Amino acid sequence: MTFEEILPHIKKGAKAVREGWGGFELYIELRDEIGTSDGTFLQVTPYFLIKTSDEGYSMFSPTPCDVLAEDWKIVHAD
């Protein structure tokens, strides 16, 4: 799938990954809240997170290569 095709699914809560990434990157997802140290959640401007196999979560901004790629797929992850 292209990024344009996968984006509506991500907006609905799906997780996605590029097949060309090689396995270290498990998926990206869209978030619109952050948790505070007291356990409250605050609504924020939507942002992408990427889940990796060893570092947990990091912020993600698609590169031009990611936007133009045609190897996006939906993944089913916890």
All heavy atoms as a GROMACS GRO file, in nm:
protein
  623
    1MET      N    1   0.084  -0.119   0.000
    1MET     CA    2   0.000   0.000   0.000
    1MET      C    3   0.088   0.125   0.000
    1MET      O    4   0.200   0.121   0.050
    1MET     CB    5  -0.089   0.004   0.124
    1MET     CG    6  -0.187  -0.109   0.138
    1MET     SD    7  -0.279  -0.100   0.294
    1MET     CE    8  -0.424  -0.016   0.237
    2THR      N    9   0.034   0.233  -0.050
    2THR     CA   10   0.105   0.360  -0.044
    2THR      C   11   0.074   0.427   0.090
    2THR      O   12  -0.020   0.388   0.162
    2THR     CB   13   0.060   0.454  -0.157
    2THR    OG1   14  -0.078   0.487  -0.137
    2THR    CG2   15   0.082   0.391  -0.294
    3PHE      N   16   0.149   0.531   0.123
    3PHE     CA   17   0.123   0.605   0.246
    3PHE      C   18  -0.016   0.668   0.241
    3PHE      O   19  -0.088   0.668   0.341
    3PHE     CB   20   0.231   0.711   0.267
    3PHE     CG   21   0.225   0.774   0.403
    3PHE    CD1   22   0.265   0.704   0.516
    3PHE    CD2   23   0.180   0.904   0.420
    3PHE    CE1   24   0.259   0.761   0.642
    3PHE    CE2   25   0.175   0.962   0.545
    3PHE     CZ   26   0.215   0.891   0.656
    4GLU      N   27  -0.054   0.718   0.124
    4GLU     CA   28  -0.187   0.778   0.110
    4GLU      C   29  -0.297   0.676   0.134
    4GLU      O   30  -0.403   0.710   0.187
    4GLU     CB   31  -0.204   0.840  -0.030
    4GLU     CG   32  -0.117   0.961  -0.054
    4GLU     CD   33   0.026   0.926  -0.099
    4GLU    OE1   34   0.056   0.807  -0.118
    4GLU    OE2   35   0.106   1.018  -0.114
    5GLU      N   36  -0.274   0.551   0.095
    5GLU     CA   37  -0.375   0.446   0.115
    5GLU      C   38  -0.379   0.400   0.260
    5GLU      O   39  -0.486   0.366   0.312
    5GLU     CB   40  -0.344   0.326   0.025
    5GLU     CG   41  -0.362   0.354  -0.122
    5GLU     CD   42  -0.307   0.242  -0.211
    5GLU    OE1   43  -0.210   0.175  -0.172
    5GLU    OE2   44  -0.363   0.225  -0.321
    6ILE      N   45  -0.265   0.398   0.327
    6ILE     CA   46  -0.260   0.346   0.464
    6ILE      C   47  -0.301   0.451   0.567
    6ILE      O   48  -0.352   0.418   0.674
    6ILE     CB   49  -0.119   0.289   0.496
    6ILE    CG1   50  -0.124   0.187   0.610
    6ILE    CG2   51  -0.020   0.395   0.534
    6ILE    CD1   52  -0.135   0.048   0.568
    7LEU      N   53  -0.283   0.580   0.535
    7LEU     CA   54  -0.311   0.686   0.631
    7LEU      C   55  -0.453   0.685   0.686
    7LEU      O   56  -0.472   0.699   0.808
    7LEU     CB   57  -0.275   0.822   0.571
    7LEU     CG   58  -0.280   0.940   0.666
    7LEU    CD1   59  -0.190   0.919   0.788
    7LEU    CD2   60  -0.242   1.068   0.592
    8PRO      N   61  -0.558   0.668   0.606
    8PRO     CA   62  -0.692   0.663   0.664
    8PRO      C   63  -0.708   0.549   0.767
    8PRO      O   64  -0.778   0.565   0.866
    8PRO     CB   65  -0.784   0.640   0.543
    8PRO     CG   66  -0.707   0.691   0.427
    8PRO     CD   67  -0.563   0.663   0.459
    9HIS      N   68  -0.640   0.437   0.745
    9HIS     CA   69  -0.646   0.326   0.841
    9HIS      C   70  -0.575   0.364   0.971
    9HIS      O   71  -0.623   0.333   1.080
    9HIS     CB   72  -0.580   0.200   0.781
    9HIS     CG   73  -0.648   0.151   0.657
    9HIS    ND1   74  -0.764   0.077   0.660
    9HIS    CD2   75  -0.616   0.166   0.526
    9HIS    CE1   76  -0.801   0.048   0.537
    9HIS    NE2   77  -0.712   0.102   0.454
   10ILE      N   78  -0.459   0.431   0.957
   10ILE     CA   79  -0.386   0.475   1.076
   10ILE      C   80  -0.470   0.575   1.155
   10ILE      O   81  -0.476   0.569   1.278
   10ILE     CB   82  -0.250   0.538   1.035
   10ILE    CG1   83  -0.160   0.431   0.972
   10ILE    CG2   84  -0.180   0.600   1.155
   10ILE    CD1   85  -0.033   0.486   0.909
   11LYS      N   86  -0.539   0.663   1.086
   11LYS     CA   87  -0.624   0.762   1.154
   11LYS      C   88  -0.737   0.696   1.231
   11LYS      O   89  -0.788   0.751   1.329
   11LYS     CB   90  -0.683   0.860   1.052
   11LYS     CG   91  -0.584   0.961   1.001
   11LYS     CD   92  -0.653   1.055   0.903
   11LYS     CE   93  -0.565   1.167   0.859
   11LYS     NZ   94  -0.635   1.259   0.766
   12LYS      N   95  -0.778   0.576   1.189
   12LYS     CA   96  -0.884   0.502   1.259
   12LYS      C   97  -0.829   0.410   1.368
   12LYS      O   98  -0.904   0.333   1.427
   12LYS     CB   99  -0.964   0.419   1.158
   12LYS     CG  100  -1.046   0.504   1.063
   12LYS     CD  101  -1.119   0.418   0.963
   12LYS     CE  102  -1.192   0.503   0.861
   12LYS     NZ  103  -1.252   0.422   0.754
   13GLY      N  104  -0.697   0.415   1.392
   13GLY     CA  105  -0.639   0.337   1.501
   13GLY      C  106  -0.552   0.220   1.460
   13GLY      O  107  -0.496   0.152   1.545
   14ALA      N  108  -0.540   0.194   1.329
   14ALA     CA  109  -0.456   0.082   1.285
   14ALA      C  110  -0.308   0.115   1.305
   14ALA      O  111  -0.269   0.231   1.310
   14ALA     CB  112  -0.482   0.051   1.138
   15LYS      N  113  -0.229   0.011   1.315
   15LYS     CA  114  -0.084   0.024   1.321
   15LYS      C  115  -0.028  -0.023   1.188
   15LYS      O  116  -0.082  -0.113   1.126
   15LYS     CB  117  -0.030  -0.060   1.436
   15LYS     CG  118  -0.081  -0.008   1.569
   15LYS     CD  119  -0.044  -0.098   1.682
   15LYS     CE  120  -0.094  -0.032   1.810
   15LYS     NZ  121  -0.144  -0.121   1.905
   16ALA      N  122   0.079   0.042   1.143
   16ALA     CA  123   0.133   0.011   1.011
   16ALA      C  124   0.286   0.008   1.014
   16ALA      O  125   0.348   0.066   1.104
   16ALA     CB  126   0.086   0.114   0.910
   17VAL      N  127   0.343  -0.059   0.916
   17VAL     CA  128   0.488  -0.069   0.903
   17VAL      C  129   0.523  -0.080   0.755
   17VAL      O  130   0.438  -0.120   0.675
   17VAL     CB  131   0.542  -0.191   0.981
   17VAL    CG1  132   0.501  -0.322   0.918
   17VAL    CG2  133   0.692  -0.184   1.001
   18ARG      N  134   0.645  -0.044   0.723
   18ARG     CA  135   0.694  -0.063   0.587
   18ARG      C  136   0.766  -0.196   0.579
   18ARG      O  137   0.847  -0.228   0.665
   18ARG     CB  138   0.790   0.050   0.548
   18ARG     CG  139   0.719   0.178   0.518
   18ARG     CD  140   0.806   0.276   0.446
   18ARG     NE  141   0.868   0.214   0.329
   18ARG     CZ  142   0.984   0.254   0.278
   18ARG    NH1  143   1.050   0.354   0.332
   18ARG    NH2  144   1.034   0.195   0.172
   19GLU      N  145   0.739  -0.273   0.478
   19GLU     CA  146   0.807  -0.402   0.460
   19GLU      C  147   0.956  -0.383   0.439
   19GLU      O  148   1.036  -0.468   0.478
   19GLU     CB  149   0.745  -0.478   0.344
   19GLU     CG  150   0.602  -0.524   0.374
   19GLU     CD  151   0.542  -0.602   0.260
   19GLU    OE1  152   0.614  -0.678   0.194
   19GLU    OE2  153   0.420  -0.584   0.237
   20GLY      N  154   0.998  -0.272   0.381
   20GLY     CA  155   1.138  -0.247   0.353
   20GLY      C  156   1.221  -0.206   0.474
   20GLY      O  157   1.341  -0.185   0.461
   21TRP      N  158   1.161  -0.191   0.590
   21TRP     CA  159   1.236  -0.146   0.707
   21TRP      C  160   1.323  -0.255   0.768
   21TRP      O  161   1.412  -0.226   0.844
   21TRP     CB  162   1.143  -0.089   0.811
   21TRP     CG  163   1.104   0.053   0.784
   21TRP    CD1  164   1.162   0.139   0.697
   21TRP    CD2  165   0.999   0.125   0.847
   21TRP    NE1  166   1.100   0.260   0.700
   21TRP    CE2  167   0.998   0.255   0.793
   21TRP    CE3  168   0.905   0.093   0.944
   21TRP    CZ2  169   0.908   0.352   0.832
   21TRP    CZ3  170   0.814   0.190   0.982
   21TRP    CH2  171   0.816   0.317   0.927
   22GLY      N  172   1.296  -0.379   0.748
   22GLY     CA  173   1.385  -0.485   0.793
   22GLY      C  174   1.357  -0.548   0.929
   22GLY      O  175   1.432  -0.634   0.971
   23GLY      N  176   1.255  -0.507   1.001
   23GLY     CA  177   1.219  -0.577   1.123
   23GLY      C  178   1.248  -0.507   1.253
   23GLY      O  179   1.187  -0.538   1.355
   24PHE      N  180   1.344  -0.414   1.259
   24PHE     CA  181   1.373  -0.342   1.383
   24PHE      C  182   1.255  -0.254   1.422
   24PHE      O  183   1.219  -0.242   1.538
   24PHE     CB  184   1.501  -0.258   1.368
   24PHE     CG  185   1.532  -0.174   1.487
   24PHE    CD1  186   1.580  -0.232   1.604
   24PHE    CD2  187   1.515  -0.036   1.485
   24PHE    CE1  188   1.609  -0.154   1.715
   24PHE    CE2  189   1.544   0.042   1.594
   24PHE     CZ  190   1.592  -0.017   1.710
   25GLU      N  191   1.193  -0.191   1.322
   25GLU     CA  192   1.075  -0.108   1.343
   25GLU      C  193   0.953  -0.198   1.341
   25GLU      O  194   0.928  -0.267   1.243
   25GLU     CB  195   1.063  -0.002   1.234
   25GLU     CG  196   1.180   0.094   1.227
   25GLU     CD  197   1.297   0.042   1.144
   25GLU    OE1  198   1.293  -0.074   1.098
   25GLU    OE2  199   1.392   0.118   1.126
   26LEU      N  200   0.878  -0.201   1.450
   26LEU     CA  201   0.764  -0.292   1.459
   26LEU      C  202   0.637  -0.231   1.400
   26LEU      O  203   0.563  -0.298   1.330
   26LEU     CB  204   0.740  -0.331   1.604
   26LEU     CG  205   0.858  -0.401   1.671
   26LEU    CD1  206   0.827  -0.430   1.818
   26LEU    CD2  207   0.896  -0.529   1.598
   27TYR      N  208   0.610  -0.104   1.428
   27TYR     CA  209   0.493  -0.037   1.371
   27TYR      C  210   0.496   0.112   1.406
   27TYR      O  211   0.567   0.155   1.496
   27TYR     CB  212   0.362  -0.098   1.418
   27TYR     CG  213   0.341  -0.099   1.567
   27TYR    CD1  214   0.292   0.012   1.634
   27TYR    CD2  215   0.368  -0.213   1.642
   27TYR    CE1  216   0.272   0.011   1.771
   27TYR    CE2  217   0.349  -0.215   1.780
   27TYR     CZ  218   0.301  -0.103   1.843
   27TYR     OH  219   0.282  -0.103   1.979
   28ILE      N  220   0.414   0.189   1.332
   28ILE     CA  221   0.386   0.327   1.370
   28ILE      C  222   0.239   0.335   1.407
   28ILE      O  223   0.158   0.254   1.363
   28ILE     CB  224   0.420   0.429   1.258
   28ILE    CG1  225   0.331   0.410   1.136
   28ILE    CG2  226   0.567   0.424   1.223
   28ILE    CD1  227   0.335   0.528   1.040
   29GLU      N  228   0.208   0.434   1.487
   29GLU     CA  229   0.068   0.460   1.522
   29GLU      C  230   0.050   0.609   1.545
   29GLU      O  231   0.147   0.681   1.568
   29GLU     CB  232   0.025   0.380   1.644
   29GLU     CG  233   0.101   0.412   1.770
   29GLU     CD  234   0.056   0.326   1.887
   29GLU    OE1  235  -0.065   0.316   1.911
   29GLU    OE2  236   0.144   0.271   1.954
   30LEU      N  237  -0.073   0.653   1.538
   30LEU     CA  238  -0.107   0.794   1.558
   30LEU      C  239  -0.164   0.810   1.698
   30LEU      O  240  -0.250   0.732   1.740
   30LEU     CB  241  -0.211   0.837   1.453
   30LEU     CG  242  -0.242   0.984   1.444
   30LEU    CD1  243  -0.119   1.064   1.402
   30LEU    CD2  244  -0.355   1.007   1.345
   31ARG      N  245  -0.116   0.909   1.770
   31ARG     CA  246  -0.165   0.938   1.906
   31ARG      C  247  -0.215   1.081   1.913
   31ARG      O  248  -0.168   1.167   1.840
   31ARG     CB  249  -0.052   0.920   2.008
   31ARG     CG  250   0.002   0.779   2.021
   31ARG     CD  251  -0.093   0.695   2.104
   31ARG     NE  252  -0.042   0.562   2.125
   31ARG     CZ  253   0.019   0.520   2.236
   31ARG    NH1  254   0.041   0.604   2.334
   31ARG    NH2  255   0.058   0.396   2.246
   32ASP      N  256  -0.307   1.106   2.004
   32ASP     CA  257  -0.356   1.241   2.023
   32ASP      C  258  -0.367   1.277   2.171
   32ASP      O  259  -0.440   1.367   2.210
   32ASP     CB  260  -0.491   1.262   1.953
   32ASP     CG  261  -0.602   1.177   2.013
   32ASP    OD1  262  -0.575   1.096   2.104
   32ASP    OD2  263  -0.717   1.192   1.968
   33GLU      N  264  -0.292   1.205   2.253
   33GLU     CA  265  -0.287   1.236   2.395
   33GLU      C  266  -0.153   1.196   2.452
   33GLU      O  267  -0.082   1.113   2.394
   33GLU     CB  268  -0.401   1.168   2.471
   33GLU     CG  269  -0.396   1.017   2.466
   33GLU     CD  270  -0.515   0.952   2.535
   33GLU    OE1  271  -0.614   1.020   2.563
   33GLU    OE2  272  -0.505   0.833   2.563
   34ILE      N  273  -0.118   1.256   2.565
   34ILE     CA  274   0.003   1.216   2.637
   34ILE      C  275  -0.034   1.195   2.783
   34ILE      O  276  -0.127   1.256   2.835
   34ILE     CB  277   0.116   1.322   2.626
   34ILE    CG1  278   0.069   1.458   2.676
   34ILE    CG2  279   0.169   1.330   2.485
   34ILE    CD1  280   0.179   1.561   2.688
   35GLY      N  281   0.036   1.104   2.847
   35GLY     CA  282   0.014   1.077   2.989
   35GLY      C  283   0.108   1.160   3.074
   35GLY      O  284   0.224   1.180   3.039
   36THR      N  285   0.057   1.208   3.186
   36THR     CA  286   0.140   1.286   3.278
   36THR      C  287   0.186   1.196   3.392
   36THR      O  288   0.139   1.083   3.408
   36THR     CB  289   0.062   1.406   3.334
   36THR    OG1  290  -0.047   1.356   3.413
   36THR    CG2  291   0.008   1.495   3.223
   37SER      N  292   0.276   1.248   3.474
   37SER     CA  293   0.330   1.169   3.586
   37SER      C  294   0.225   1.136   3.691
   37SER      O  295   0.241   1.040   3.766
   37SER     CB  296   0.448   1.242   3.650
   37SER     OG  297   0.407   1.369   3.698
   38ASP      N  298   0.116   1.212   3.696
   38ASP     CA  299   0.011   1.181   3.794
   38ASP      C  300  -0.098   1.091   3.737
   38ASP      O  301  -0.200   1.068   3.801
   38ASP     CB  302  -0.049   1.310   3.852
   38ASP     CG  303  -0.126   1.393   3.751
   38ASP    OD1  304  -0.137   1.351   3.633
   38ASP    OD2  305  -0.177   1.500   3.790
   39GLY      N  306  -0.077   1.041   3.613
   39GLY     CA  307  -0.171   0.946   3.555
   39GLY      C  308  -0.281   1.007   3.472
   39GLY      O  309  -0.367   0.936   3.420
   40THR      N  310  -0.284   1.139   3.460
   40THR     CA  311  -0.384   1.204   3.374
   40THR      C  312  -0.338   1.201   3.229
   40THR      O  313  -0.220   1.193   3.202
   40THR     CB  314  -0.404   1.352   3.412
   40THR    OG1  315  -0.309   1.392   3.505
   40THR    CG2  316  -0.540   1.384   3.456
   41PHE      N  317  -0.434   1.209   3.140
   41PHE     CA  318  -0.404   1.215   2.998
   41PHE      C  319  -0.452   1.349   2.944
   41PHE      O  320  -0.562   1.393   2.974
   41PHE     CB  321  -0.471   1.100   2.923
   41PHE     CG  322  -0.403   0.969   2.947
   41PHE    CD1  323  -0.442   0.888   3.051
   41PHE    CD2  324  -0.298   0.928   2.866
   41PHE    CE1  325  -0.377   0.768   3.075
   41PHE    CE2  326  -0.233   0.809   2.888
   41PHE     CZ  327  -0.272   0.728   2.993
   42LEU      N  328  -0.366   1.412   2.864
   42LEU     CA  329  -0.397   1.542   2.806
   42LEU      C  330  -0.413   1.528   2.655
   42LEU      O  331  -0.333   1.460   2.590
   42LEU     CB  332  -0.283   1.641   2.834
   42LEU     CG  333  -0.245   1.660   2.979
   42LEU    CD1  334  -0.119   1.746   2.989
   42LEU    CD2  335  -0.360   1.723   3.057
   43GLN      N  336  -0.515   1.592   2.600
   43GLN     CA  337  -0.534   1.594   2.455
   43GLN      C  338  -0.428   1.685   2.394
   43GLN      O  339  -0.406   1.795   2.445
   43GLN     CB  340  -0.673   1.643   2.418
   43GLN     CG  341  -0.785   1.549   2.457
   43GLN     CD  342  -0.776   1.416   2.387
   43GLN    OE1  343  -0.773   1.314   2.452
   43GLN    NE2  344  -0.769   1.413   2.256
   44VAL      N  345  -0.363   1.640   2.288
   44VAL     CA  346  -0.260   1.718   2.220
   44VAL      C  347  -0.282   1.708   2.069
   44VAL      O  348  -0.363   1.628   2.022
   44VAL     CB  349  -0.118   1.669   2.256
   44VAL    CG1  350  -0.090   1.689   2.404
   44VAL    CG2  351  -0.098   1.522   2.218
   45THR      N  352  -0.207   1.786   1.994
   45THR     CA  353  -0.208   1.777   1.849
   45THR      C  354  -0.163   1.637   1.809
   45THR      O  355  -0.064   1.586   1.864
   45THR     CB  356  -0.112   1.882   1.789
   45THR    OG1  357  -0.151   2.010   1.838
   45THR    CG2  358  -0.116   1.880   1.638
   46PRO      N  359  -0.231   1.570   1.718
   46PRO     CA  360  -0.193   1.433   1.680
   46PRO      C  361  -0.048   1.424   1.634
   46PRO      O  362   0.005   1.516   1.570
   46PRO     CB  363  -0.288   1.400   1.565
   46PRO     CG  364  -0.406   1.488   1.588
   46PRO     CD  365  -0.350   1.616   1.644
   47TYR      N  366   0.015   1.312   1.670
   47TYR     CA  367   0.155   1.287   1.635
   47TYR      C  368   0.175   1.137   1.615
   47TYR      O  369   0.098   1.056   1.666
   47TYR     CB  370   0.249   1.340   1.742
   47TYR     CG  371   0.231   1.276   1.878
   47TYR    CD1  372   0.313   1.171   1.919
   47TYR    CD2  373   0.130   1.317   1.965
   47TYR    CE1  374   0.296   1.111   2.043
   47TYR    CE2  375   0.112   1.258   2.088
   47TYR     CZ  376   0.196   1.155   2.128
   47TYR     OH  377   0.178   1.095   2.249
   48PHE      N  378   0.279   1.103   1.538
   48PHE     CA  379   0.312   0.963   1.515
   48PHE      C  380   0.414   0.913   1.618
   48PHE      O  381   0.508   0.985   1.652
   48PHE     CB  382   0.376   0.943   1.377
   48PHE     CG  383   0.282   0.958   1.262
   48PHE    CD1  384   0.293   1.066   1.176
   48PHE    CD2  385   0.186   0.862   1.236
   48PHE    CE1  386   0.209   1.081   1.067
   48PHE    CE2  387   0.099   0.876   1.127
   48PHE     CZ  388   0.112   0.985   1.044
   49LEU      N  389   0.395   0.791   1.663
   49LEU     CA  390   0.496   0.720   1.741
   49LEU      C  391   0.538   0.598   1.662
   49LEU      O  392   0.459   0.540   1.588
   49LEU     CB  393   0.437   0.671   1.875
   49LEU     CG  394   0.417   0.773   1.984
   49LEU    CD1  395   0.361   0.703   2.108
   49LEU    CD2  396   0.546   0.845   2.018
   50ILE      N  397   0.664   0.558   1.679
   50ILE     CA  398   0.712   0.435   1.619
   50ILE      C  399   0.756   0.343   1.731
   50ILE      O  400   0.822   0.386   1.826
   50ILE     CB  401   0.825   0.461   1.517
   50ILE    CG1  402   0.860   0.332   1.442
   50ILE    CG2  403   0.946   0.524   1.584
   50ILE    CD1  404   0.946   0.353   1.319
   51LYS      N  405   0.715   0.218   1.725
   51LYS     CA  406   0.755   0.115   1.823
   51LYS      C  407   0.869   0.036   1.761
   51LYS      O  408   0.857  -0.015   1.650
   51LYS     CB  409   0.636   0.024   1.852
   51LYS     CG  410   0.669  -0.096   1.939
   51LYS     CD  411   0.689  -0.055   2.082
   51LYS     CE  412   0.697  -0.178   2.171
   51LYS     NZ  413   0.822  -0.190   2.241
   52THR      N  414   0.980   0.030   1.834
   52THR     CA  415   1.095  -0.046   1.787
   52THR      C  416   1.115  -0.168   1.874
   52THR      O  417   1.062  -0.176   1.985
   52THR     CB  418   1.222   0.040   1.786
   52THR    OG1  419   1.247   0.087   1.918
   52THR    CG2  420   1.207   0.159   1.691
   53SER      N  421   1.195  -0.261   1.826
   53SER     CA  422   1.211  -0.388   1.898
   53SER      C  423   1.293  -0.375   2.025
   53SER      O  424   1.287  -0.464   2.108
   53SER     CB  425   1.271  -0.493   1.805
   53SER     OG  426   1.396  -0.450   1.756
   54ASP      N  427   1.368  -0.268   2.043
   54ASP     CA  428   1.447  -0.261   2.166
   54ASP      C  429   1.439  -0.130   2.243
   54ASP      O  430   1.470  -0.125   2.359
   54ASP     CB  431   1.594  -0.291   2.137
   54ASP     CG  432   1.661  -0.185   2.054
   54ASP    OD1  433   1.592  -0.098   2.001
   54ASP    OD2  434   1.785  -0.189   2.042
   55GLU      N  435   1.395  -0.022   2.181
   55GLU     CA  436   1.396   0.107   2.249
   55GLU      C  437   1.258   0.154   2.292
   55GLU      O  438   1.244   0.266   2.339
   55GLU     CB  439   1.458   0.213   2.157
   55GLU     CG  440   1.604   0.187   2.129
   55GLU     CD  441   1.664   0.293   2.038
   55GLU    OE1  442   1.596   0.395   2.011
   55GLU    OE2  443   1.777   0.273   1.995
   56GLY      N  444   1.157   0.076   2.275
   56GLY     CA  445   1.023   0.121   2.310
   56GLY      C  446   0.968   0.212   2.203
   56GLY      O  447   0.973   0.180   2.085
   57TYR      N  448   0.917   0.327   2.243
   57TYR     CA  449   0.855   0.422   2.150
   57TYR      C  450   0.944   0.542   2.127
   57TYR      O  451   1.013   0.588   2.216
   57TYR     CB  452   0.722   0.472   2.206
   57TYR     CG  453   0.613   0.369   2.206
   57TYR    CD1  454   0.588   0.291   2.317
   57TYR    CD2  455   0.533   0.351   2.094
   57TYR    CE1  456   0.486   0.197   2.317
   57TYR    CE2  457   0.431   0.257   2.093
   57TYR     CZ  458   0.409   0.181   2.204
   57TYR     OH  459   0.308   0.089   2.204
   58SER      N  460   0.936   0.597   2.006
   58SER     CA  461   1.003   0.721   1.969
   58SER      C  462   0.908   0.801   1.881
   58SER      O  463   0.819   0.746   1.819
   58SER     CB  464   1.131   0.695   1.889
   58SER     OG  465   1.225   0.627   1.967
   59MET      N  466   0.932   0.931   1.874
   59MET     CA  467   0.856   1.015   1.782
   59MET      C  468   0.892   0.973   1.640
   59MET      O  469   1.004   0.930   1.614
   59MET     CB  470   0.891   1.162   1.801
   59MET     CG  471   0.854   1.216   1.938
   59MET     SD  472   0.678   1.226   1.965
   59MET     CE  473   0.632   1.357   1.855
   60PHE      N  474   0.797   0.986   1.548
   60PHE     CA  475   0.821   0.947   1.409
   60PHE      C  476   0.768   1.055   1.316
   60PHE      O  477   0.655   1.102   1.331
   60PHE     CB  478   0.751   0.814   1.378
   60PHE     CG  479   0.757   0.774   1.234
   60PHE    CD1  480   0.874   0.725   1.180
   60PHE    CD2  481   0.647   0.788   1.152
   60PHE    CE1  482   0.881   0.689   1.045
   60PHE    CE2  483   0.652   0.752   1.018
   60PHE     CZ  484   0.770   0.702   0.965
   61SER      N  485   0.851   1.094   1.221
   61SER     CA  486   0.810   1.183   1.112
   61SER      C  487   0.845   1.112   0.982
   61SER      O  488   0.961   1.080   0.959
   61SER     CB  489   0.884   1.316   1.118
   61SER     OG  490   0.847   1.388   1.232
   62PRO      N  491   0.747   1.084   0.897
   62PRO     CA  492   0.777   1.015   0.772
   62PRO      C  493   0.871   1.097   0.684
   62PRO      O  494   0.853   1.218   0.670
   62PRO     CB  495   0.642   0.995   0.706
   62PRO     CG  496   0.542   1.066   0.788
   62PRO     CD  497   0.606   1.116   0.911
   63THR      N  498   0.968   1.031   0.627
   63THR     CA  499   1.060   1.095   0.533
   63THR      C  500   0.993   1.099   0.395
   63THR      O  501   0.893   1.029   0.373
   63THR     CB  502   1.191   1.016   0.521
   63THR    OG1  503   1.161   0.889   0.461
   63THR    CG2  504   1.257   0.996   0.657
   64PRO      N  505   1.049   1.174   0.301
   64PRO     CA  506   0.995   1.168   0.165
   64PRO      C  507   0.995   1.025   0.110
   64PRO      O  508   0.901   0.985   0.040
   64PRO     CB  509   1.089   1.259   0.085
   64PRO     CG  510   1.135   1.360   0.185
   64PRO     CD  511   1.151   1.281   0.312
   65CYS      N  512   1.098   0.947   0.142
   65CYS     CA  513   1.100   0.807   0.097
   65CYS      C  514   0.983   0.727   0.154
   65CYS      O  515   0.924   0.645   0.085
   65CYS     CB  516   1.232   0.739   0.136
   65CYS     SG  517   1.373   0.801   0.043
   66ASP      N  518   0.950   0.752   0.282
   66ASP     CA  519   0.836   0.682   0.345
   66ASP      C  520   0.705   0.723   0.278
   66ASP      O  521   0.620   0.639   0.253
   66ASP     CB  522   0.828   0.715   0.495
   66ASP     CG  523   0.944   0.661   0.574
   66ASP    OD1  524   0.995   0.552   0.541
   66ASP    OD2  525   0.984   0.727   0.672
   67VAL      N  526   0.689   0.851   0.251
   67VAL     CA  527   0.565   0.900   0.190
   67VAL      C  528   0.547   0.845   0.049
   67VAL      O  529   0.436   0.815   0.007
   67VAL     CB  530   0.563   1.055   0.191
   67VAL    CG1  531   0.446   1.109   0.112
   67VAL    CG2  532   0.560   1.107   0.334
   68LEU      N  533   0.657   0.828  -0.025
   68LEU     CA  534   0.650   0.780  -0.162
   68LEU      C  535   0.654   0.628  -0.175
   68LEU      O  536   0.629   0.573  -0.283
   68LEU     CB  537   0.764   0.840  -0.244
   68LEU     CG  538   0.759   0.992  -0.258
   68LEU    CD1  539   0.887   1.043  -0.323
   68LEU    CD2  540   0.637   1.037  -0.335
   69ALA      N  541   0.683   0.558  -0.066
   69ALA     CA  542   0.695   0.412  -0.070
   69ALA      C  543   0.561   0.345  -0.097
   69ALA      O  544   0.455   0.399  -0.065
   69ALA     CB  545   0.752   0.362   0.062
   70GLU      N  546   0.568   0.225  -0.152
   70GLU     CA  547   0.447   0.145  -0.182
   70GLU      C  548   0.448   0.012  -0.108
   70GLU      O  549   0.382  -0.082  -0.150
   70GLU     CB  550   0.438   0.126  -0.333
   70GLU     CG  551   0.421   0.256  -0.408
   70GLU     CD  552   0.408   0.239  -0.558
   70GLU    OE1  553   0.422   0.125  -0.608
   70GLU    OE2  554   0.383   0.340  -0.624
   71ASP      N  555   0.525   0.006   0.002
   71ASP     CA  556   0.536  -0.121   0.077
   71ASP      C  557   0.479  -0.113   0.218
   71ASP      O  558   0.518  -0.187   0.307
   71ASP     CB  559   0.683  -0.166   0.081
   71ASP     CG  560   0.774  -0.069   0.155
   71ASP    OD1  561   0.731   0.044   0.185
   71ASP    OD2  562   0.889  -0.108   0.182
   72TRP      N  563   0.385  -0.021   0.240
   72TRP     CA  564   0.319  -0.010   0.371
   72TRP      C  565   0.219  -0.124   0.388
   72TRP      O  566   0.153  -0.166   0.294
   72TRP     CB  567   0.246   0.122   0.381
   72TRP     CG  568   0.336   0.240   0.402
   72TRP    CD1  569   0.384   0.323   0.305
   72TRP    CD2  570   0.389   0.285   0.525
   72TRP    NE1  571   0.465   0.419   0.362
   72TRP    CE2  572   0.469   0.398   0.497
   72TRP    CE3  573   0.378   0.243   0.657
   72TRP    CZ2  574   0.536   0.468   0.597
   72TRP    CZ3  575   0.444   0.314   0.756
   72TRP    CH2  576   0.522   0.423   0.726
   73LYS      N  577   0.210  -0.173   0.511
   73LYS     CA  578   0.109  -0.275   0.542
   73LYS      C  579   0.058  -0.254   0.684
   73LYS      O  580   0.127  -0.200   0.770
   73LYS     CB  581   0.165  -0.415   0.526
   73LYS     CG  582   0.272  -0.451   0.624
   73LYS     CD  583   0.320  -0.594   0.605
   73LYS     CE  584   0.422  -0.631   0.712
   73LYS     NZ  585   0.464  -0.769   0.702
   74ILE      N  586  -0.064  -0.297   0.707
   74ILE     CA  587  -0.124  -0.293   0.840
   74ILE      C  588  -0.070  -0.410   0.920
   74ILE      O  589  -0.058  -0.521   0.869
   74ILE     CB  590  -0.277  -0.296   0.831
   74ILE    CG1  591  -0.327  -0.170   0.761
   74ILE    CG2  592  -0.342  -0.313   0.968
   74ILE    CD1  593  -0.474  -0.169   0.731
   75VAL      N  594  -0.040  -0.384   1.048
   75VAL     CA  595   0.006  -0.492   1.136
   75VAL      C  596  -0.090  -0.503   1.254
   75VAL      O  597  -0.155  -0.406   1.292
   75VAL     CB  598   0.150  -0.470   1.187
   75VAL    CG1  599   0.249  -0.473   1.073
   75VAL    CG2  600   0.164  -0.340   1.263
   76HIS      N  601  -0.097  -0.620   1.308
   76HIS     CA  602  -0.181  -0.644   1.426
   76HIS      C  603  -0.088  -0.667   1.544
   76HIS      O  604  -0.024  -0.770   1.554
   76HIS     CB  605  -0.273  -0.764   1.403
   76HIS     CG  606  -0.359  -0.744   1.282
   76HIS    ND1  607  -0.468  -0.661   1.281
   76HIS    CD2  608  -0.350  -0.793   1.156
   76HIS    CE1  609  -0.523  -0.661   1.161
   76HIS    NE2  610  -0.453  -0.740   1.083
   77ALA      N  611  -0.078  -0.564   1.630
   77ALA     CA  612   0.011  -0.569   1.744
   77ALA      C  613  -0.063  -0.523   1.868
   77ALA      O  614  -0.159  -0.449   1.859
   77ALA     CB  615   0.134  -0.482   1.718
   78ASP      N  616  -0.013  -0.565   1.983
   78ASP     CA  617  -0.075  -0.523   2.110
   78ASP      C  618  -0.038  -0.384   2.146
   78ASP      O  619   0.059  -0.329   2.122
   78ASP     CB  620  -0.032  -0.618   2.222
   78ASP     CG  621  -0.085  -0.759   2.198
   78ASP    OD1  622  -0.192  -0.771   2.135
   78ASP    OD2  623  -0.020  -0.855   2.242
   0.00000   0.00000   0.00000
